[in-house]
Amino acid sequence: KKMLDLFSSVHARVSVSVALGLGVVAATFGYFYRKKLLAEPPKKWIRVGELTALNIYPIKSCAGISSNVLQCKILGLQDGYLRDRIFMLVTVEGQFITARSHPKLVLVQPRITGSTLILSAPGQEEISIEIEDLNREPREISSVWGENVSTVDCGDHIAAWFSKFLLDRDIGIRLVYYPDFYPTRDAWSRKMNSKDMEIHAGALHDTTSFMLMNQSSVDDLNKRLQEPVTVDRFRPNFLIKGQKEYAEDEWKWVRIGSVIFKNVKLCGRCIFTNIDPLSGQRNPHGEPLKTLKSYRMISEDIKAPIMGIHLGVHIPGSVTLGDPVYVGVTALS
């Protein structure tokens, strides 16, 4: 009997060990299978709408430029010398400056003709920079959200122009340029545990190289506001229509025309959204951010209300206004 009890005990322990082992194997297989599915674009796509706005922002925090056709590259949108967020304002110490602290920046209107960047702003004479010349200038280190990035200073003339506009003096602010055509920033320094964040960090972007918004989501927000806002408050690269509000939260893969993007991260909103792009003034009541916080705090990881999604390009190409927009269907959908 003792032998039988011993055998039963050993058999039970072996059975439990085998079960646990199989469970670990299954969990491990499931993890890598899921990772593989999320890493590769799906074969099946469902049309969800169309591209209704295509915007590029050459200077971080300044006004955007609406386009009909743009190239989607690893760093972001591009049309020749016109590239998304390749210029940025910094202090004389190299720390980046945005409209969060200097709201009037949204009033600076850029345009690019050939390789020449031309800027205009209220009360300022137009000024221009030859981008091609900047590629021959020495590098220096600037800082974006604590990350060091190699940039080129655009010179004293343009620095005085921005300093006069923002500070009403001739010094204090510099304009820098990102000359590279590949990402150089370290996502890990931002405590981002996703390799996608490093690959798709963009040039001088806050988070990733592309941002998409859904018109229905903006419409839903406006129903809750006493004073409706335009989508310009949110500075999307892509605006789409045709889907219900906030459907974009769940999209893992997006295709615009033939260009395939991966959803890297939900877009958390900050006080920037409270700045009127037409006046350069902050909303005195903290809107629309205040209302967004009341119903869009949906992420445990992002301590900010969500509106839009950050994308990284998986298969590059060109996108055109009016292009159909598709969402990928995977085994995990």
Order of alpha helices (4+ residues) and beta strands (2+ residues): alpha-beta-beta-beta-beta-beta-beta-beta-beta-beta-beta-alpha-beta-beta-alpha-beta-alpha-beta-alpha-beta-beta-beta-alpha-beta-beta-beta
